[in-house]
Amino acid sequence: MTDLTMPPGLRYLLLQVRNPDDPMREHEVTCFARVLRAEVGQIEVFDLLGGPLTPEHLRDIDVVLLGGSGHYSVTDQGPWLDQALDSLRVLHAERKPTFASCWGFQAMARAMGGHVVKDLNRAELGTHRLFRTEAARTDPVFAAIPDAFNGQMGHEDLVVELPPNATLLASSERVENQAYRLNDAPVYCTQFHPELNCADLLQRIQTYPEYMERITGLPLEEFHQMIRESKPSEEILRQFVRWSMADREATGDLGPPLAAGDDVS
């Protein structure tokens, strides 16, 4: 049945940085499809490890998605990362609606001039409480989200300095930069995973058990009892798609995010 709360028939492009044998490659697609209330077939996958993204790849795409990476870090160095960051700069230059979580959040920040570090003392794994900033209360995507909400986390790297053209939208007690938007393109990024629920997070943990050992040291059963669902964070992803498509329809183009106080229909 068609979900009337979401624009029908959209074409998504999911940019991935995952090994060929990583079972989370397909799992990530199904997670985004579930939250976006879309068919899996609406989501095309592009491997950032396999080659650079070009404007041609975006020609028939409505929304670009980025998620986690499994075994790759934005704090690394090498040709693969340079190529991936250049690809994200293409998204910005083309003003393509883009939603990036976790690795994508960090990569977009570094691509646009922010700073990312690895810091196990501030690593987060599991369900964490997030808090909107004052700017988020009038943001077209975050305005309908509660001031405090849950988000599913799994990161050791964190953004310690946002890009100069970004607005902070959410923080946690441990990590200040948890969500931001770019002010000159329709790009939103979250350190947390709006595309994951509790069951999805557990699958990720079972696939990458080394993160559990390094960050929490808890047995899986005890970890399971500590996590909570995060419905409001899922709504952030859906509202981004609604807003970006409505803005395109209204203006014939996708300009930068609406200023604080602008009306959003």
Salt bridges, closest charged atoms under 4 A:
ASP3 OD2 - ARG37 NE 3.32
ASP22 OD2 - ARG18 NH1 3.51
GLU28 OE2 - ARG18 NH2 3.25
GLU56 OE1 - ARG59 NH2 2.77
ASP62 OD2 - ARG11 NE 3.13
ASP62 OD1 - ARG248 NH2 2.99
ASP86 OD1 - ARG89 NH1 2.54
ASP119 OD2 - ARG122 NE 2.83
GLU124 OE2 - HIS128 ND1 3.96
GLU124 OE1 - HIS155 NE2 2.58
GLU134 OE1 - ARG137 NH1 3.16
ASP139 OD1 - ARG181 NH1 2.43
ASP147 OD1 - ARG132 NH2 2.54
ASP147 OD1 - ARG137 NE 3.25
GLU156 OE1 - LYS118 NZ 3.84
GLU156 OE2 - ARG214 NE 2.60
ASP157 OD1 - LYS118 NZ 2.93
ASP184 OD1 - HIS92 NE2 2.98
GLU195 OE2 - HIS193 ND1 2.70
ASP200 OD1 - HIS27 NE2 3.55
ASP200 OD2 - ARG34 NH2 2.89
GLU210 OE2 - HIS71 ND1 3.64
GLU234 OE2 - ARG34 NH1 3.40
GLU234 OE1 - ARG238 NH1 3.86
GLU235 OE1 - ARG238 NE 3.04
GLU235 OE2 - ARG242 NH1 2.51
